[in-house]
Amino acid sequence: MIKLSKRLETVASYVDDNAKLVDIGCDHGLLDIYLAQNRKNITIIASDINKNALDNAICNIKKHKLENIISYRISNGLDNINAEEIDTVVLSGMGSHTIVGILYKNLAKLKNVNNIIVQSNNHIDFLRYKITKIGYYIKDEKLVKDAGIIYTIICFSKGRRYYNRRKIYFGPILLNNQDKLFKEKYGDELNKLKILYKLIPKNHYHHRIKTYLKIRMYKKINL
């Protein structure tokens, strides 16, 4: 039985039984193997643009004798994936601009996709904004600390909801819960912003005002 990191374990928790899933950027295929072992009636496409990474995944899939559940494919994002094959998309371990670029390049292929599960390393507010603009709402989101790093994992589902700037920035569900990891993550970010503000030259008005307004937004959530 495959053992996942806390990060991937949380990503996996959002995948349902009976899903038709594509894991974009599957790396070694560990998430896919875990899901094949722990979800009922699931079909999985393990996809990567990197042939060496995909070869490692294929080796692991064959080792666990899961070729009947997990297929594999070289693909740049969704380019070589058909809309009829998928209802769930996982994009984990890449930047928000890369994730958004993959989704926006192939919007037509999302017609049957009910769930988009993402874990990005940066610009999470940009990610929330762009995915909600294409007809998905934030079904759930969690912060997970793994090997000393706090990760944000979000499950988007088809549908529309309105989010103000603060909810897009901090996450509507995270903002509502404000658990220990939330305070740690955004408390650290606030401290960095305060240091940055002091270092910005006084004649850089736009940068100073932008940073000041962001600090004020952080302070309003009582970190």
N, CA and C of each residue as an Amber inpcrd file, in Angstrom:
protein
   669
   0.8430000  -1.2020000   0.0000000   0.0000000   0.0000000   0.0000000
   0.8780000   1.2510000   0.0000000   0.5790000   2.1730000  -0.9130000
   1.3530000   3.4040000  -1.0480000   1.0970000   4.3350000   0.1440000
   2.1730000   4.9480000   0.6480000   2.0700000   5.9530000   1.7070000
   2.3930000   7.3130000   1.0930000   1.4710000   8.2520000   1.2490000
   1.6420000   9.5730000   0.6660000   2.1280000  10.5830000   1.7040000
   2.7120000  11.6700000   1.2080000   3.0160000  12.8170000   2.0540000
   1.6980000  13.4500000   2.5030000   1.7490000  14.2820000   3.5330000
   0.5340000  14.9700000   3.9910000  -0.0720000  15.8150000   2.8750000
   0.7810000  16.4380000   2.0880000   0.3140000  17.2750000   0.9850000
  -0.5110000  16.4690000  -0.0090000   0.0560000  15.3620000  -0.4840000
  -0.6550000  14.5470000  -1.4680000  -1.8390000  13.8090000  -0.8510000
  -1.7270000  13.4680000   0.4240000  -2.8420000  12.8270000   1.1270000
  -4.0690000  13.7510000   1.1470000  -3.8100000  15.0360000   1.3340000
  -4.9020000  16.0060000   1.3400000  -5.4750000  16.1850000  -0.0600000
  -4.6200000  16.2420000  -1.0580000  -5.0950000  16.2920000  -2.4480000
  -5.9920000  15.0830000  -2.7250000  -5.5450000  13.8970000  -2.3240000
  -6.3020000  12.6640000  -2.5510000  -7.6570000  12.6800000  -1.8690000
  -7.7510000  13.3490000  -0.7230000  -8.9970000  13.3560000   0.0510000
 -10.1560000  13.9950000  -0.7100000  -9.8520000  14.7890000  -1.7270000
 -10.8940000  15.4630000  -2.5040000 -11.3480000  14.6650000  -3.7240000
 -10.7430000  13.5250000  -3.9450000 -11.1140000  12.6940000  -5.1000000
 -12.1530000  11.6710000  -4.6840000 -13.2720000  11.6320000  -5.4110000
 -14.3960000  10.7590000  -5.0630000 -14.2720000   9.3810000  -5.7000000
 -15.0150000   8.4290000  -5.1470000 -15.2250000   7.1650000  -5.8430000
 -15.8600000   7.4580000  -7.2030000 -15.6500000   6.5840000  -8.1650000
 -16.2540000   6.6740000  -9.5080000 -15.7040000   7.8310000 -10.3480000
 -14.6480000   8.4840000  -9.8740000 -14.0960000   9.6080000 -10.6300000
 -13.3990000   9.1370000 -11.9050000 -13.4450000  10.0040000 -12.9040000
 -12.6420000   9.8420000 -14.1280000 -11.6080000  10.9680000 -14.0930000
 -10.4310000  10.6330000 -13.6420000  -9.4470000  11.6320000 -13.2350000
  -8.2640000  11.7140000 -14.1800000  -7.7950000  12.9370000 -14.3960000
  -6.4860000  13.1360000 -15.0150000  -5.5990000  13.8500000 -14.0040000
  -4.4170000  13.2980000 -13.7850000  -3.4170000  13.8900000 -12.8930000
  -2.3600000  14.5200000 -13.7840000  -2.4210000  15.8450000 -13.9150000
  -1.5040000  16.5630000 -14.7980000  -0.2240000  16.8690000 -14.0360000
   0.8930000  16.4190000 -14.5920000   2.1640000  16.5370000 -13.8910000
   2.2630000  15.4730000 -12.8210000   2.0690000  14.2220000 -13.2310000
   1.9110000  13.1080000 -12.2750000   3.1970000  12.7150000 -11.5710000
   4.3420000  13.1860000 -12.0850000   5.6380000  12.8830000 -11.4800000
   5.8460000  11.3710000 -11.3810000   5.9870000  10.8240000 -10.1840000
   6.2480000   9.3880000 -10.0340000   4.9600000   8.5590000  -9.9610000
   3.8170000   9.1980000 -10.0620000   2.5490000   8.4680000 -10.0920000
   2.0730000   7.9640000  -8.7430000   2.6630000   8.4360000  -7.6550000
   2.3070000   7.9110000  -6.3290000   0.8640000   8.2530000  -5.9550000
   0.4270000   9.4720000  -6.2620000  -0.9560000   9.8610000  -5.9900000
  -1.9250000   8.9540000  -6.7350000  -1.6170000   8.6770000  -7.9800000
  -2.5050000   7.8610000  -8.8100000  -2.5810000   6.4180000  -8.3140000
  -1.4460000   5.8900000  -7.9030000  -1.4190000   4.5290000  -7.3640000
  -2.2400000   4.4530000  -6.0760000  -2.0620000   5.4490000  -5.2070000
  -2.8300000   5.5030000  -3.9600000  -4.3290000   5.5470000  -4.2450000
  -4.7380000   6.3930000  -5.1840000  -6.1620000   6.5150000  -5.5090000
  -6.7140000   5.2270000  -6.1110000  -5.9170000   4.5960000  -6.9590000
  -6.3480000   3.3210000  -7.5490000  -6.5630000   2.2590000  -6.4780000
  -5.7650000   2.3320000  -5.4140000  -5.8660000   1.3590000  -4.3230000
  -6.9650000   1.6860000  -3.3190000  -7.4200000   2.9540000  -3.3000000
  -8.3110000   3.3940000  -2.2250000  -9.6430000   3.9860000  -2.6810000
  -9.9100000   4.0390000  -3.9770000 -11.1810000   4.5460000  -4.4700000
 -11.8700000   3.4810000  -5.3110000 -13.1960000   3.4310000  -5.1970000
 -13.9750000   2.4430000  -5.9380000 -14.2800000   2.9480000  -7.3430000
 -14.1740000   2.0410000  -8.3010000 -14.6110000   2.3140000  -9.6760000
 -14.0110000   3.6000000 -10.2400000 -12.7350000   3.8080000  -9.9960000
 -12.0590000   5.0060000 -10.4830000 -11.2350000   4.6790000 -11.7300000
 -11.1700000   5.6230000 -12.6700000 -10.2490000   5.5020000 -13.8070000
  -9.3360000   6.7240000 -13.7820000  -8.0620000   6.5060000 -14.0990000
  -7.0540000   7.5510000 -13.9390000  -6.1770000   7.6320000 -15.1780000
  -5.9170000   8.8620000 -15.6140000  -4.8970000   9.1190000 -16.6310000
  -3.7450000   9.8260000 -15.9260000  -2.5970000   9.1780000 -15.8800000
  -1.3860000   9.7950000 -15.3340000  -0.6820000  10.5020000 -16.4840000
  -0.5570000  11.8090000 -16.3820000  -0.0480000  12.5940000 -17.5040000
   1.1180000  13.4660000 -17.0740000   2.0950000  13.5960000 -17.9710000
   3.2150000  14.4960000 -17.7070000   3.8160000  14.9280000 -19.0390000
   4.3420000  16.1380000 -19.0680000   5.0090000  16.6310000 -20.2740000
   6.4300000  16.0790000 -20.3670000   6.9500000  15.6440000 -19.2160000
   8.3230000  15.1580000 -19.1260000   8.3490000  13.6380000 -19.2790000
   8.9980000  13.1420000 -20.3190000   9.0260000  11.6950000 -20.5860000
   9.7120000  10.9240000 -19.4680000  10.8000000  11.4610000 -18.9190000
  11.5010000  10.7560000 -17.8420000  10.6220000  10.6060000 -16.6040000
   9.8930000  11.6650000 -16.2690000   8.9850000  11.6020000 -15.1200000
   7.8920000  10.5760000 -15.3830000   7.3390000  10.6010000 -16.6030000
   6.2740000   9.6540000 -16.9310000   6.7910000   8.2190000 -16.9390000
   8.0160000   8.0150000 -17.4080000   8.6070000   6.6690000 -17.3860000
   8.7130000   6.1380000 -15.9620000   9.0660000   7.0200000 -15.0100000
   9.1160000   6.6160000 -13.6000000   7.7350000   6.2210000 -13.0980000
   6.7200000   7.0030000 -13.4950000   5.3450000   6.6940000 -13.0970000
   4.9030000   5.3460000 -13.6860000   5.2150000   5.1340000 -14.9520000
   4.8330000   3.8780000 -15.6180000   5.4550000   2.6810000 -14.9040000
   6.7210000   2.8400000 -14.5310000   7.4250000   1.7700000 -13.8160000
   6.7120000   1.4490000 -12.4970000   6.3200000   2.4800000 -11.7660000
   5.6320000   2.2820000 -10.4860000   4.2360000   1.6890000 -10.6750000
   3.5510000   2.1350000 -11.6960000   2.2000000   1.6130000 -11.9850000
   2.2600000   0.1200000 -12.3150000   3.2210000  -0.2530000 -13.1350000
   3.3800000  -1.6670000 -13.5070000   3.8070000  -2.5120000 -12.3070000
   4.6490000  -1.9400000 -11.4730000   5.0950000  -2.6390000 -10.2690000
   3.9110000  -3.0120000  -9.3750000   2.9040000  -2.1340000  -9.3330000
   1.7240000  -2.3830000  -8.4980000   0.5750000  -3.0420000  -9.2790000
   0.8670000  -3.3770000 -10.5600000  -0.1040000  -4.0880000 -11.4050000
  -1.4510000  -3.3440000 -11.4810000  -1.3600000  -2.0570000 -11.8210000
  -2.5630000  -1.2230000 -11.8650000  -2.8350000  -0.6590000 -13.2620000
  -2.2790000  -1.3180000 -14.2870000  -2.4660000  -0.8140000 -15.6560000
  -3.9270000  -0.8350000 -16.1030000  -4.7350000  -1.6860000 -15.4660000
  -6.1600000  -1.7380000 -15.8390000  -6.9450000  -0.5480000 -15.2970000
  -6.3730000   0.1650000 -14.3360000  -7.0360000   1.3320000 -13.7360000
  -6.3620000   2.6340000 -14.1590000  -5.0340000   2.6100000 -14.2530000
  -4.2680000   3.8190000 -14.5720000  -3.6610000   3.6980000 -15.9670000
  -4.0770000   4.5850000 -16.8660000  -3.3930000   4.7070000 -18.1490000
  -2.4090000   5.8640000 -18.0470000  -1.5460000   6.0330000 -19.0240000
  -0.5380000   7.0740000 -18.9340000  -0.3330000   7.7020000 -20.3020000
   0.0360000   8.9750000 -20.2750000   0.0640000   9.7310000 -21.5210000
   1.0060000  10.9280000 -21.4090000   1.8610000  11.0840000 -22.4150000
   2.6330000  12.3220000 -22.5480000   1.6770000  13.4060000 -23.0140000
   1.6280000  14.5090000 -22.2810000   0.7280000  15.6010000 -22.6730000
   1.1960000  16.9130000 -22.0640000   1.1020000  17.9570000 -22.8470000
   1.3220000  19.3110000 -22.3540000  -0.0070000  19.7950000 -21.7810000
  -0.1670000  19.6720000 -20.4700000  -1.4490000  20.0000000 -19.8500000
  -2.5520000  19.0830000 -20.3310000  -3.6220000  19.6790000 -20.8470000
  -4.7760000  18.9050000 -21.3210000  -4.7360000  18.6580000 -22.8350000
  -3.6370000  19.0080000 -23.4770000  -3.5860000  18.9470000 -24.9490000
  -3.9540000  17.5810000 -25.5080000  -3.4710000  16.5090000 -24.8930000
  -3.7090000  15.1550000 -25.4030000  -4.7460000  14.3860000 -24.5850000
  -5.6050000  15.1250000 -23.9010000  -6.6750000  14.5290000 -23.1000000
  -8.0130000  14.8750000 -23.7420000  -8.9180000  13.9030000 -23.8500000
 -10.2330000  14.1450000 -24.4260000 -11.2430000  14.4940000 -23.3350000
 -12.1630000  15.3920000 -23.6590000 -13.1570000  15.8590000 -22.6810000
 -13.9800000  14.7060000 -22.1220000 -14.2830000  13.7140000 -22.9580000
 -15.1410000  12.6050000 -22.5380000 -14.4490000  11.6650000 -21.5500000
 -13.1320000  11.7960000 -21.4180000 -12.3730000  10.8860000 -20.5570000
 -12.3370000  11.3280000 -19.1040000 -12.7160000  12.5590000 -18.8100000
 -12.4440000  13.1170000 -17.4840000 -13.6420000  13.8470000 -16.8760000
 -13.7510000  13.7500000 -15.5480000 -14.6800000  14.6060000 -14.8030000
 -13.9890000  15.2470000 -13.5920000 -12.7060000  14.9100000 -13.3950000
 -11.9140000  15.4480000 -12.2880000 -10.5000000  15.7330000 -12.7890000
  -9.9950000  16.9250000 -12.4460000  -8.6360000  17.3150000 -12.8430000
  -7.8260000  17.6220000 -11.5920000  -6.6330000  17.0510000 -11.5100000
  -5.6970000  17.3490000 -10.4230000  -4.4690000  18.0320000 -11.0110000
  -4.1350000  19.1970000 -10.4450000  -2.9130000  19.9130000 -10.8130000
  -2.2010000  20.2660000  -9.5220000  -1.0990000  19.5990000  -9.2600000
  -0.4350000  19.7320000  -7.9640000   1.0560000  19.9770000  -8.1390000
   1.5940000  20.8790000  -7.3140000   3.0390000  21.0740000  -7.2810000
   3.5840000  21.9650000  -8.3680000   2.7590000  22.8420000  -8.9280000
   3.2340000  23.7730000  -9.9520000   2.7250000  25.1730000  -9.6350000
   3.2460000  26.1590000 -10.3330000   2.8690000  27.5360000 -10.0780000
   1.4640000  27.8640000 -10.5600000   0.8750000  28.8900000  -9.9600000
  -0.4960000  29.2710000 -10.2990000  -0.6350000  29.7140000 -11.7460000
   0.3480000  30.4370000 -12.2770000   0.2590000  30.8770000 -13.6640000
   0.2990000  29.6820000 -14.6200000   1.0700000  28.6780000 -14.2690000
   1.1090000  27.4530000 -15.0870000  -0.2330000  26.7390000 -15.0340000
  -0.8070000  26.6030000 -13.8450000  -2.1050000  25.9390000 -13.6850000
  -3.1870000  26.6650000 -14.4720000  -3.2540000  27.9740000 -14.3050000
  -4.2680000  28.7670000 -15.0110000  -4.0680000  28.6750000 -16.5230000
  -2.8170000  28.7260000 -16.9640000  -2.5260000  28.6060000 -18.3910000
  -3.0130000  27.2840000 -18.9590000  -2.8110000  26.2010000 -18.2310000
  -3.2660000  24.8740000 -18.6630000  -4.7840000  24.8380000 -18.8050000
  -5.4920000  25.3770000 -17.8190000  -6.9580000  25.3350000 -17.8370000
  -7.5360000  26.2460000 -18.9130000  -7.0200000  27.4540000 -19.0120000
  -7.5640000  28.4200000 -19.9660000  -7.2610000  28.0370000 -21.4170000
  -6.1840000  27.3150000 -21.6370000  -5.8300000  26.8860000 -22.9930000
  -6.8250000  25.8640000 -23.5390000  -7.4500000  25.1030000 -22.6510000
  -8.3470000  24.0170000 -23.0730000  -9.6810000  24.0650000 -22.3310000
 -10.3210000  25.2230000 -22.3220000 -11.5820000  25.3790000 -21.5950000
 -12.6510000  24.4090000 -22.0840000 -12.6720000  24.1250000 -23.3710000
 -13.6940000  23.2240000 -23.9260000 -13.5720000  21.8180000 -23.3460000
 -12.3780000  21.4420000 -22.9250000 -12.1710000  20.1010000 -22.3720000
 -12.6400000  19.9760000 -20.9310000 -13.0940000  21.0900000 -20.3540000
 -13.6060000  21.0640000 -18.9820000 -15.1200000  20.8860000 -18.9420000
 -15.7490000  20.6470000 -20.0740000 -17.2190000  20.6330000 -20.1280000
 -17.8410000  19.5790000 -19.2100000 -17.1470000  18.4600000 -18.9950000
 -17.6670000  17.4170000 -18.1040000 -16.9760000  17.3990000 -16.7450000
 -16.0730000  18.3590000 -16.5290000 -15.2630000  18.3720000 -15.3000000
 -16.0370000  19.0460000 -14.1780000 -16.3420000  18.2770000 -13.1450000
 -17.0660000  18.8010000 -11.9840000 -16.1350000  19.2960000 -10.8870000
 -14.9380000  18.6980000 -10.8030000 -14.0070000  19.0560000  -9.7210000
 -12.6130000  19.3310000 -10.2800000 -12.0380000  20.4520000  -9.8570000
 -10.6390000  20.7880000 -10.1570000  -9.9230000  20.9170000  -8.8210000
  -8.9310000  20.0700000  -8.6110000  -8.2080000  20.0310000  -7.3360000
  -6.7960000  20.5500000  -7.5780000  -6.4350000  21.6120000  -6.8620000
  -5.1470000  22.2480000  -7.1320000  -4.3320000  22.4140000  -5.8610000
  -3.0170000  22.3340000  -6.0340000  -2.0650000  22.7140000  -4.9780000
  -0.9670000  23.4860000  -5.6780000  -0.9600000  24.7880000  -5.4590000
   0.0210000  25.6430000  -6.1070000   1.0500000  26.1350000  -5.1020000
   2.1820000  26.5630000  -5.6370000   3.2760000  27.0210000  -4.7830000
   3.3290000  28.5380000  -4.6220000   2.4680000  29.2600000  -5.3520000
   2.5460000  30.7220000  -5.2930000   1.2590000  31.3640000  -5.8310000
   1.0870000  32.6570000  -5.5670000  -0.0090000  33.4650000  -6.1190000
  -1.3740000  32.7740000  -6.0050000  -1.7040000  32.3310000  -4.8000000
  -2.9420000  31.5830000  -4.5900000  -4.1720000  32.4550000  -4.8570000
  -4.0820000  33.7530000  -4.5750000  -5.2120000  34.6440000  -4.8430000
  -5.5010000  34.7350000  -6.3410000  -4.4560000  34.8030000  -7.1430000
  -4.5990000  34.7970000  -8.6060000  -5.2880000  33.5220000  -9.0710000
  -4.8860000  32.4040000  -8.4840000  -5.4550000  31.1020000  -8.8270000
  -6.9490000  31.0570000  -8.5000000  -7.3020000  31.4860000  -7.2940000
  -8.7220000  31.5050000  -6.9030000  -9.5320000  32.3720000  -7.8650000
  -9.0240000  33.5470000  -8.1470000  -9.7520000  34.4920000  -8.9980000
  -9.9780000  33.9150000 -10.3920000  -8.9410000  33.3830000 -11.0060000
  -9.0380000  32.9340000 -12.4020000  -9.9010000  31.6830000 -12.5450000
  -9.8430000  30.7760000 -11.5700000 -10.6490000  29.5560000 -11.6900000
 -12.1180000  29.8460000 -11.3830000 -12.3890000  30.7380000 -10.4450000
 -13.7910000  31.0970000 -10.1910000 -14.3900000  31.8470000 -11.3790000
 -13.5600000  32.5060000 -12.1830000 -14.0590000  33.2420000 -13.3580000
 -14.5330000  32.3160000 -14.4770000 -14.1090000  31.0530000 -14.4510000
 -14.5150000  30.1340000 -15.5260000 -15.6380000  29.1890000 -15.0800000
 -16.3150000  29.5610000 -14.0020000 -17.5220000  28.8260000 -13.6310000
 -17.3470000  27.7660000 -12.5660000 -16.3950000  27.9870000 -11.6400000
 -16.2010000  27.0720000 -10.5280000 -16.2160000  27.8580000  -9.2200000
 -16.6770000  27.2170000  -8.1520000 -16.6430000  27.8470000  -6.8340000
 -15.7270000  27.0390000  -5.9170000 -15.3560000  27.6390000  -4.8010000
 -14.4370000  26.9840000  -3.8680000 -15.2530000  26.0910000  -2.9390000
 -15.2240000  24.7940000  -3.2320000 -15.9780000  23.8310000  -2.4330000
 -15.3240000  23.6130000  -1.0790000 -14.0030000  23.5200000  -1.0860000
 -13.2690000  23.3630000   0.1720000 -11.8160000  23.7460000  -0.0650000
 -11.1240000  24.0620000   1.0090000  -9.6930000  24.3820000   0.9460000
  -9.0790000  24.1150000   2.3130000  -7.8360000  23.6790000   2.2870000
  -7.1450000  23.3570000   3.5310000  -5.6950000  23.8060000   3.4660000
  -5.1470000  24.1150000   4.6340000  -3.7190000  24.3370000   4.7720000
  -3.1120000  23.0970000   5.4060000  -1.9920000  22.6570000   4.8680000
  -1.3140000  21.4680000   5.3790000   0.1680000  21.7840000   5.5270000
   0.7250000  21.4360000   6.6780000   2.1620000  21.6290000   6.8900000
   2.8740000  20.3150000   6.6490000   3.7980000  20.3400000   5.6990000
   4.5010000  19.1220000   5.2920000   5.9780000  19.4660000   5.1250000
   6.8310000  18.7930000   5.8750000   8.2830000  19.0410000   5.8370000
   8.6010000  20.5200000   6.0590000   7.8520000  21.1450000   6.9840000
   8.1210000  22.5220000   7.3620000   7.5300000  23.5830000   6.4540000
   6.8520000  23.1630000   5.3960000   6.2440000  24.1040000   4.4430000
   4.7290000  24.0270000   4.5590000   4.0700000  25.1840000   4.5690000
   2.6090000  25.2210000   4.6170000   2.0700000  25.3120000   3.1860000
   1.3030000  24.3080000   2.8010000   0.7220000  24.2450000   1.4580000
  -0.7710000  24.5680000   1.5020000  -1.2630000  25.1680000   0.4140000
  -2.6880000  25.4230000   0.2530000  -3.2430000  24.4690000  -0.7920000
  -4.2470000  23.6910000  -0.4100000  -4.9120000  22.7700000  -1.3430000
  -6.3670000  23.2010000  -1.4720000  -6.8310000  23.3540000  -2.7090000
  -8.1870000  23.8470000  -2.9620000  -8.9320000  22.8880000  -3.8780000
 -10.1870000  22.6220000  -3.5350000 -11.0690000  21.8530000  -4.4020000
 -12.1360000  22.7940000  -4.9600000 -12.1070000  23.0040000  -6.2610000
 -13.1190000  23.7940000  -6.9530000 -14.1700000  22.8660000  -7.5420000
 -15.4440000  23.2520000  -7.4500000 -16.5270000  22.4920000  -8.0680000
 -17.3230000  23.3940000  -8.9930000 -17.9790000  22.7830000  -9.9710000
 -18.7100000  23.5570000 -10.9740000 -19.8560000  24.3190000 -10.3280000
 -19.9570000  25.6040000 -10.6460000 -20.9750000  26.4760000 -10.0760000
 -20.3890000  27.8570000  -9.8480000 -21.2370000  28.8160000  -9.5330000
 -20.7630000  30.1890000  -9.3620000 -21.1610000  30.7520000  -8.0040000
 -20.2130000  31.4360000  -7.3610000 -20.4720000  32.1700000  -6.1330000
 -19.6590000  33.4530000  -6.1670000 -20.1410000  34.4490000  -5.4520000
 -19.4310000  35.7310000  -5.4160000 -18.4560000  35.7440000  -4.2430000
 -17.2220000  36.1970000  -4.5230000 -16.2140000  36.3590000  -3.4770000
 -15.6440000  37.7710000  -3.5360000 -15.5930000  38.4370000  -2.3920000
 -14.9640000  39.7560000  -2.3750000 -13.4390000  39.6040000  -2.3810000
 -12.7550000  40.7490000  -2.4140000 -11.2970000  40.7310000  -2.5420000
 -10.6350000  39.9860000  -1.3940000 -11.1280000  40.1850000  -0.1790000
 -10.5240000  39.5310000   0.9700000 -10.6610000  38.0160000   0.8930000
 -11.8250000  37.5430000   0.4610000 -12.0400000  36.0950000   0.3590000
 -11.1950000  35.4790000  -0.7490000 -11.0430000  36.2190000  -1.8470000
 -10.1630000  35.7280000  -2.9130000  -8.7260000  35.6540000  -2.4150000
  -8.3080000  36.6160000  -1.6420000  -6.9170000  36.6760000  -1.1970000
  -6.6100000  35.6140000  -0.1420000  -7.4360000  35.5350000   0.8910000
  -7.1460000  34.6230000   2.0000000  -7.8530000  33.2780000   1.8770000
  -8.8880000  33.2010000   1.0430000  -9.6720000  31.9780000   0.9290000
 -10.9050000  32.0420000   1.8020000 -12.1040000  31.8980000   1.2320000
 -13.3330000  32.0580000   2.0200000 -13.4640000  31.0660000   3.1720000
 -13.0620000  29.8290000   2.9400000 -13.1930000  28.7980000   3.9780000
 -12.0620000  28.9290000   5.0010000 -10.8580000  29.1890000   4.5220000
  -9.7280000  29.4060000   5.4380000  -9.9760000  30.6190000   6.3170000
 -10.5350000  31.6590000   5.7240000 -10.8170000  32.8960000   6.4540000
 -11.8720000  32.6670000   7.5290000 -12.8280000  31.8320000   7.2240000
 -13.8890000  31.5310000   8.1840000 -13.3680000  30.6990000   9.3570000
 -12.4610000  29.7600000   9.0590000 -11.9450000  28.8680000  10.1080000
 -10.8100000  29.5050000  10.9150000  -9.8730000  30.1450000  10.2220000
  -8.7040000  30.7840000  10.8510000  -8.0530000  29.8990000  11.9130000
  -7.6130000  28.7320000  11.4740000  -6.9820000  27.8040000  12.4080000
  -5.5230000  28.1920000  12.6700000  -4.8280000  27.3420000  13.3860000
  -3.4500000  27.6190000  13.7920000  -2.5240000  27.8210000  12.5920000
  -2.6790000  26.9960000  11.5660000  -1.8310000  27.1170000  10.3800000
  -2.1270000  28.3990000   9.6140000  -3.3840000  28.7890000   9.5840000
  -3.7680000  30.0490000   8.9400000  -3.0340000  31.2160000   9.6000000
  -3.0700000  31.2550000  10.9270000  -2.4300000  32.3500000  11.6570000
  -0.9120000  32.3040000  11.4840000  -0.3580000  31.1030000  11.4180000
   1.0850000  30.9780000  11.2110000   1.4810000  31.4730000   9.8210000
   0.7760000  30.9950000   8.8150000   1.1080000  31.3480000   7.4260000
   0.9710000  32.8500000   7.1830000  -0.2050000  33.3820000   7.5080000
  -0.4520000  34.7840000   7.1800000   0.2050000  35.7330000   8.1830000
   0.4750000  35.2530000   9.4010000   1.2560000  36.0410000  10.3450000
   2.6790000  36.2320000   9.8450000   3.2740000  35.1710000   9.3210000
   4.6210000  35.2580000   8.7380000   4.6370000  36.2060000   7.5420000
   3.5980000  36.1020000   6.7080000   3.5260000  36.9710000   5.5320000
   3.3850000  38.4330000   5.9350000   2.6020000  38.6890000   6.9760000
   2.4390000  40.0640000   7.4580000   3.7690000  40.6290000   7.9450000
   4.5160000  39.8400000   8.6850000   5.8220000  40.2960000   9.1660000
   6.7640000  40.6230000   8.0060000   6.7340000  39.8140000   6.9650000
   7.5780000  40.0670000   5.7860000   7.1480000  41.3430000   5.0680000
   5.8360000  41.5650000   5.0160000   5.3330000  42.7880000   4.3800000
   5.7720000  44.0300000   5.1450000   5.7560000  43.9480000   6.4700000
   6.1850000  45.0860000   7.2980000   7.6640000  45.4050000   7.0590000
   8.4840000  44.3600000   6.9660000   9.9120000  44.5500000   6.6920000
  10.0930000  45.1530000   5.3040000   9.3520000  44.6080000   4.3270000
   9.4370000  45.1090000   2.9520000   9.0710000  46.5840000   2.8760000
   8.0070000  46.9560000   3.5770000   7.5350000  48.3480000   3.5370000
   8.6230000  49.3140000   4.0070000   9.3470000  48.9210000   5.0400000
  10.4140000  49.7720000   5.5660000  11.5720000  49.9150000   4.5750000
  11.7360000  48.9210000   3.7100000  12.8590000  48.9230000   2.7720000
  12.5490000  49.6280000   1.4480000  11.2670000  49.8860000   1.1790000
  10.8900000  50.5230000  -0.0880000  11.2480000  52.0070000  -0.0350000
  12.0260000  52.4890000  -0.9750000  12.3750000  53.9200000  -0.9950000
  11.1260000  54.8090000  -1.0060000  11.2020000  55.9450000  -0.3220000
  10.0300000  56.8040000  -0.1560000   9.5360000  57.4110000  -1.4640000
  10.3920000  57.4600000  -2.4580000   9.9610000  58.0080000  -3.7440000
   9.2670000  56.9580000  -4.6330000   9.2130000  55.7000000  -4.1610000
   8.4980000  54.6460000  -4.8950000   7.0570000  54.5950000  -4.3640000
   6.3070000  55.6400000  -4.7030000   4.9870000  55.8380000  -4.0960000
   4.0300000  54.6860000  -4.3520000   3.9660000  54.2530000  -5.6030000
   2.9960000  53.2130000  -5.9610000   3.2520000  51.9240000  -5.1850000
   4.5160000  51.5310000  -5.1210000   4.8950000  50.2990000  -4.4210000
   4.5980000  50.4240000  -2.9250000   4.8980000  51.5970000  -2.3660000
   4.6610000  51.8200000  -0.9360000   3.1630000  51.7710000  -0.6080000
   2.3470000  52.4190000  -1.4290000   0.8980000  52.4460000  -1.1870000
   0.3170000  51.0400000  -1.3200000   0.7320000  50.3280000  -2.3550000
   0.2460000  48.9640000  -2.5770000   0.5920000  48.0650000  -1.3850000
   1.8180000  48.1680000  -0.8920000   2.2560000  47.3440000   0.2400000
   1.5310000  47.7540000   1.5150000   1.3560000  49.0560000   1.7180000
   0.6490000  49.5530000   2.8990000  -0.7900000  49.0430000   2.9400000
  -1.4750000  49.0870000   1.7900000  -2.8640000  48.6270000   1.7340000
  -2.9650000  47.1290000   2.0040000  -1.9650000  46.4030000   1.5530000
  -1.9550000  44.9590000   1.8090000  -1.7400000  44.6900000   3.3000000
  -0.8400000  45.4350000   3.9210000  -0.6110000  45.3040000   5.3640000
  -1.9050000  45.5970000   6.1250000  -2.6010000  46.6240000   5.7170000
  -3.8540000  46.9810000   6.3860000  -4.8980000  45.8780000   6.2510000
  -4.9230000  45.2290000   5.0730000  -5.8630000  44.1190000   4.8640000
  -5.5260000  42.9530000   5.7860000  -4.2360000  42.6620000   5.9560000
  -3.8070000  41.6010000   6.8720000  -4.2180000  41.9260000   8.3100000
  -4.0020000  43.1740000   8.7070000  -4.2870000  43.5770000  10.0850000
  -5.7830000  43.4620000  10.4170000  -6.6220000  43.6040000   9.4120000
  -8.0620000  43.5540000   9.6430000  -8.5590000  42.1590000  10.0270000
  -7.7340000  41.1380000   9.7650000  -8.1700000  39.7900000  10.1390000
  -7.5820000  39.3430000  11.4810000  -6.9740000  40.2920000  12.1840000
  -6.5220000  40.0620000  13.5700000  -5.5720000  38.8880000  13.7210000
  -4.4830000  38.9260000  12.9810000  -3.4890000  37.8460000  13.0740000
  -2.7080000  37.9730000  14.3820000
